[in-house]
Amino acid sequence: MYSVTKFLFPLATLALLAPAGASGANPPDPQKDRQTLEARSDNIPGARQALDQLEQMIRGNSGAPAADQSRQIILGNFANLQDASQLPVNIAAVQQAPMAERRGYYAQQLVAADLNGDWQITRDELLYALSGRRTDKTAELFILGDTDQDGTLSHKEIEAAIQQAAARDVPRRGRELGLLPVLDLDGDGMFTQDELERVLAALSQ
């Protein structure tokens, strides 16, 4: 009776026969990554100019801490992060955060004037709120939101006033440019440590 084992290659032999590089992915190619960055930036208004400026800043850094300076330029300006230890980061969250923060600020200004908690603000409530505490934007928001000029902000008018004020506040560049999606080389919606290093390599060529 024949033994089946004599027809099988040992695992070590199979490993030797495997083609070189089959065990892992190819290393990133800075030139290809640069082409990806340029192609993506061409699809977003203003992004190519910002990418070129980023490249100039990275190339302008010199000395031992140059790489760390370049990392901080990217993280601070486009990901709103202090350092790379906070990566990976969700790109959608980064883009939405400034608007959410402004909405929160204006919501606080208005809701504090809703004395009886009915999600409507009357002129009397507004006047009391203005006289009883320091406010920055409550009166302005009341005027902005009272579109039917009936002297009362409805729930919908409160929401609309908050949205309008926040949209006006957040810089145009922050709403429209969004360079971080350009730097997301694999397009998965996350900006990672690996992508940070690849962007630095691509823009340092």
C-alpha positions as a Markdown table, in Angstrom:
| # | Residue | x | y | z |
|---|---|---|---|---|
| 1 | Met | 0.0 | 0.0 | 0.0 |
| 2 | Tyr | 1.4 | 3.4 | -1.0 |
| 3 | Ser | 1.8 | 6.2 | 1.5 |
| 4 | Val | 0.0 | 9.4 | 0.5 |
| 5 | Thr | 2.7 | 11.5 | 2.2 |
| 6 | Lys | 5.4 | 10.7 | -0.4 |
| 7 | Phe | 3.3 | 12.6 | -3.0 |
| 8 | Leu | 3.1 | 15.8 | -0.9 |
| 9 | Phe | 5.7 | 18.6 | -1.0 |
| 10 | Pro | 6.9 | 19.7 | 2.4 |
| 11 | Leu | 5.7 | 23.2 | 3.3 |
| 12 | Ala | 9.3 | 24.4 | 3.3 |
| 13 | Thr | 9.7 | 23.3 | -0.3 |
| 14 | Leu | 6.5 | 25.1 | -1.3 |
| 15 | Ala | 7.8 | 28.3 | 0.3 |
| 16 | Leu | 11.0 | 28.1 | -1.7 |
| 17 | Leu | 9.0 | 27.7 | -4.9 |
| 18 | Ala | 6.8 | 30.8 | -4.2 |
| 19 | Pro | 7.7 | 33.8 | -6.3 |
| 20 | Ala | 9.7 | 36.6 | -4.7 |
| 21 | Gly | 7.5 | 39.3 | -3.1 |
| 22 | Ala | 4.4 | 37.0 | -2.9 |
| 23 | Ser | 4.4 | 37.1 | 0.8 |
| 24 | Gly | 3.8 | 40.8 | 1.1 |
| 25 | Ala | 2.6 | 43.9 | -0.7 |
| 26 | Asn | 5.0 | 45.9 | -2.8 |
| 27 | Pro | 6.4 | 49.0 | -1.0 |
| 28 | Pro | 4.7 | 52.3 | -1.8 |
| 29 | Asp | 5.9 | 54.2 | -4.9 |
| 30 | Pro | 6.3 | 57.9 | -4.1 |
| 31 | Gln | 5.9 | 58.8 | -7.8 |
| 32 | Lys | 2.6 | 56.9 | -8.1 |
| 33 | Asp | 1.4 | 58.4 | -4.8 |
| 34 | Arg | 2.3 | 61.9 | -6.1 |
| 35 | Gln | 0.3 | 61.2 | -9.3 |
| 36 | Thr | -2.7 | 60.1 | -7.1 |
| 37 | Leu | -2.4 | 63.3 | -5.1 |
| 38 | Glu | -2.4 | 65.4 | -8.2 |
| 39 | Ala | -5.3 | 63.6 | -9.9 |
| 40 | Arg | -7.5 | 63.9 | -6.8 |
| 41 | Ser | -6.6 | 67.5 | -6.1 |
| 42 | Asp | -7.6 | 68.4 | -9.7 |
| 43 | Asn | -11.2 | 67.3 | -8.8 |
| 44 | Ile | -11.6 | 69.7 | -5.9 |
| 45 | Pro | -11.7 | 73.5 | -6.5 |
| 46 | Gly | -8.6 | 75.1 | -4.9 |
| 47 | Ala | -7.1 | 71.8 | -3.8 |
| 48 | Arg | -4.3 | 71.8 | -6.4 |
| 49 | Gln | -3.1 | 75.2 | -5.3 |
| 50 | Ala | -3.2 | 74.1 | -1.7 |
| 51 | Leu | -1.3 | 70.9 | -2.5 |
| 52 | Asp | 1.4 | 72.9 | -4.3 |
| 53 | Gln | 1.7 | 75.2 | -1.3 |
| 54 | Leu | 1.9 | 72.2 | 1.0 |
| 55 | Glu | 4.7 | 70.8 | -1.1 |
| 56 | Gln | 6.6 | 74.1 | -1.0 |
| 57 | Met | 6.4 | 74.1 | 2.8 |
| 58 | Ile | 7.6 | 70.5 | 3.1 |
| 59 | Arg | 10.5 | 71.1 | 0.8 |
| 60 | Gly | 11.3 | 74.3 | 2.6 |
| 61 | Asn | 11.9 | 72.5 | 5.9 |
| 62 | Ser | 15.4 | 71.6 | 6.6 |
| 63 | Gly | 17.6 | 70.1 | 9.4 |
| 64 | Ala | 17.0 | 67.2 | 11.7 |
| 65 | Pro | 13.4 | 68.1 | 12.8 |
| 66 | Ala | 12.3 | 68.8 | 9.2 |
| 67 | Ala | 10.2 | 65.6 | 8.9 |
| 68 | Asp | 8.5 | 66.3 | 12.2 |
| 69 | Gln | 7.8 | 69.9 | 11.2 |
| 70 | Ser | 6.2 | 68.6 | 7.9 |
| 71 | Arg | 4.1 | 66.1 | 9.8 |
| 72 | Gln | 2.8 | 68.8 | 12.0 |
| 73 | Ile | 2.0 | 71.1 | 9.1 |
| 74 | Ile | -0.2 | 68.3 | 7.6 |
| 75 | Leu | -1.8 | 67.3 | 10.9 |
| 76 | Gly | -2.4 | 70.7 | 12.3 |
| 77 | Asn | -3.7 | 72.4 | 9.1 |
| 78 | Phe | -5.7 | 69.6 | 7.5 |
| 79 | Ala | -6.5 | 67.0 | 10.2 |
| 80 | Asn | -6.8 | 69.3 | 13.2 |
| 81 | Leu | -4.6 | 67.0 | 15.2 |
| 82 | Gln | -1.7 | 67.7 | 17.6 |
| 83 | Asp | 0.4 | 64.7 | 16.6 |
| 84 | Ala | 0.5 | 61.5 | 14.7 |
| 85 | Ser | -0.4 | 59.4 | 17.7 |
| 86 | Gln | -4.0 | 60.5 | 17.2 |
| 87 | Leu | -4.1 | 58.7 | 13.8 |
| 88 | Pro | -6.1 | 57.2 | 12.2 |
| 89 | Val | -8.8 | 59.8 | 11.9 |
| 90 | Asn | -12.2 | 59.8 | 10.3 |
| 91 | Ile | -12.1 | 62.3 | 7.5 |
| 92 | Ala | -15.8 | 63.1 | 7.5 |
| 93 | Ala | -15.7 | 63.8 | 11.2 |
| 94 | Val | -12.7 | 66.2 | 10.7 |
| 95 | Gln | -14.6 | 68.1 | 8.0 |
| 96 | Gln | -17.9 | 68.3 | 10.0 |
| 97 | Ala | -16.4 | 69.3 | 13.3 |
| 98 | Pro | -15.9 | 73.0 | 12.7 |
| 99 | Met | -19.6 | 73.4 | 11.6 |
| 100 | Ala | -20.8 | 71.4 | 14.5 |
| 101 | Glu | -18.8 | 73.5 | 16.9 |
| 102 | Arg | -20.3 | 76.7 | 15.6 |
| 103 | Arg | -23.8 | 75.3 | 15.6 |
| 104 | Gly | -23.3 | 74.4 | 19.3 |
| 105 | Tyr | -22.1 | 77.9 | 20.1 |
| 106 | Tyr | -25.1 | 79.5 | 18.5 |
| 107 | Ala | -27.5 | 77.0 | 19.9 |
| 108 | Gln | -26.3 | 77.8 | 23.4 |
| 109 | Gln | -26.9 | 81.5 | 22.7 |
| 110 | Leu | -30.5 | 81.0 | 21.6 |
| 111 | Val | -31.6 | 78.2 | 23.8 |
| 112 | Ala | -30.6 | 80.1 | 26.9 |
| 113 | Ala | -33.2 | 82.7 | 26.0 |
| 114 | Asp | -36.0 | 80.1 | 25.8 |
| 115 | Leu | -37.0 | 80.6 | 29.4 |
| 116 | Asn | -40.0 | 78.3 | 29.5 |
| 117 | Gly | -38.4 | 75.5 | 27.4 |
| 118 | Asp | -41.1 | 75.4 | 24.7 |
| 119 | Trp | -38.6 | 75.7 | 21.9 |
| 120 | Gln | -40.0 | 79.1 | 21.0 |
| 121 | Ile | -38.5 | 82.5 | 21.9 |
| 122 | Thr | -40.6 | 85.5 | 22.3 |
| 123 | Arg | -39.5 | 89.1 | 22.2 |
| 124 | Asp | -40.1 | 89.3 | 26.0 |
| 125 | Glu | -37.9 | 86.3 | 26.6 |
| 126 | Leu | -35.2 | 87.8 | 24.4 |
| 127 | Leu | -35.3 | 91.1 | 26.3 |
| 128 | Tyr | -35.1 | 89.4 | 29.7 |
| 129 | Ala | -32.2 | 87.3 | 28.5 |
| 130 | Leu | -30.4 | 90.3 | 27.2 |
| 131 | Ser | -30.9 | 92.3 | 30.5 |
| 132 | Gly | -30.0 | 89.4 | 32.8 |
| 133 | Arg | -26.8 | 88.1 | 31.4 |
| 134 | Arg | -24.0 | 88.8 | 28.9 |
| 135 | Thr | -24.8 | 87.6 | 25.4 |
| 136 | Asp | -22.8 | 87.9 | 22.3 |
| 137 | Lys | -25.1 | 86.9 | 19.5 |
| 138 | Thr | -28.6 | 86.3 | 20.9 |
| 139 | Ala | -30.2 | 89.5 | 19.5 |
| 140 | Glu | -28.5 | 89.1 | 16.2 |
| 141 | Leu | -29.7 | 85.5 | 15.9 |
| 142 | Phe | -33.2 | 86.6 | 16.9 |
| 143 | Ile | -33.3 | 89.2 | 14.1 |
| 144 | Leu | -31.8 | 86.7 | 11.6 |
| 145 | Gly | -34.2 | 83.9 | 12.5 |
| 146 | Asp | -37.5 | 85.9 | 12.8 |
| 147 | Thr | -38.2 | 85.6 | 9.0 |
| 148 | Asp | -41.9 | 86.2 | 9.3 |
| 149 | Gln | -41.3 | 89.2 | 11.7 |
| 150 | Asp | -44.0 | 88.1 | 14.2 |
| 151 | Gly | -41.8 | 88.8 | 17.2 |
| 152 | Thr | -41.4 | 85.1 | 18.0 |
| 153 | Leu | -38.9 | 82.5 | 17.0 |
| 154 | Ser | -40.5 | 79.1 | 16.3 |
| 155 | His | -38.6 | 75.9 | 16.6 |
| 156 | Lys | -38.0 | 75.8 | 12.8 |
| 157 | Glu | -36.8 | 79.4 | 12.9 |
| 158 | Ile | -34.4 | 78.7 | 15.8 |
| 159 | Glu | -32.9 | 75.8 | 13.8 |
| 160 | Ala | -32.6 | 77.8 | 10.6 |
| 161 | Ala | -31.0 | 80.8 | 12.4 |
| 162 | Ile | -28.4 | 78.4 | 14.0 |
| 163 | Gln | -27.6 | 76.8 | 10.6 |
| 164 | Gln | -27.3 | 80.1 | 8.8 |
| 165 | Ala | -25.1 | 81.7 | 11.4 |
| 166 | Ala | -22.8 | 78.6 | 11.6 |
| 167 | Ala | -22.5 | 78.4 | 7.8 |
| 168 | Arg | -21.6 | 82.1 | 7.6 |
| 169 | Asp | -19.0 | 81.7 | 10.4 |
| 170 | Val | -17.1 | 78.7 | 9.1 |
| 171 | Pro | -14.4 | 79.8 | 6.6 |
| 172 | Arg | -15.1 | 79.2 | 3.0 |
| 173 | Arg | -11.9 | 77.3 | 2.6 |
| 174 | Gly | -12.8 | 75.0 | 5.4 |
| 175 | Arg | -16.2 | 74.2 | 3.8 |
| 176 | Glu | -15.1 | 73.7 | 0.2 |
| 177 | Leu | -11.4 | 72.8 | 0.1 |
| 178 | Gly | -11.0 | 69.8 | 2.4 |
| 179 | Leu | -7.5 | 68.7 | 1.3 |
| 180 | Leu | -7.6 | 65.7 | 3.7 |
| 181 | Pro | -9.6 | 63.6 | 1.2 |
| 182 | Val | -6.9 | 64.2 | -1.3 |
| 183 | Leu | -4.3 | 62.9 | 1.1 |
| 184 | Asp | -6.4 | 59.7 | 1.7 |
| 185 | Leu | -4.4 | 57.7 | -0.8 |
| 186 | Asp | -6.5 | 54.5 | -0.6 |
| 187 | Gly | -9.8 | 56.4 | -0.5 |
| 188 | Asp | -11.3 | 54.5 | 2.5 |
| 189 | Gly | -12.4 | 57.6 | 4.3 |
| 190 | Met | -9.6 | 57.3 | 7.0 |
| 191 | Phe | -6.3 | 59.2 | 7.2 |
| 192 | Thr | -3.7 | 56.9 | 8.6 |
| 193 | Gln | -0.1 | 57.0 | 9.9 |
| 194 | Asp | 1.0 | 55.1 | 6.7 |
| 195 | Glu | -0.7 | 57.6 | 4.5 |
| 196 | Leu | 0.9 | 60.5 | 6.4 |
| 197 | Glu | 4.4 | 59.0 | 5.7 |
| 198 | Arg | 3.5 | 58.3 | 2.1 |
| 199 | Val | 2.3 | 61.8 | 1.5 |
| 200 | Leu | 5.6 | 63.2 | 3.0 |
| 201 | Ala | 7.6 | 60.9 | 0.7 |
| 202 | Ala | 5.6 | 61.9 | -2.3 |
| 203 | Leu | 5.8 | 65.6 | -1.8 |
| 204 | Ser | 9.5 | 65.5 | -0.8 |
| 205 | Gln | 10.7 | 64.2 | -4.1 |
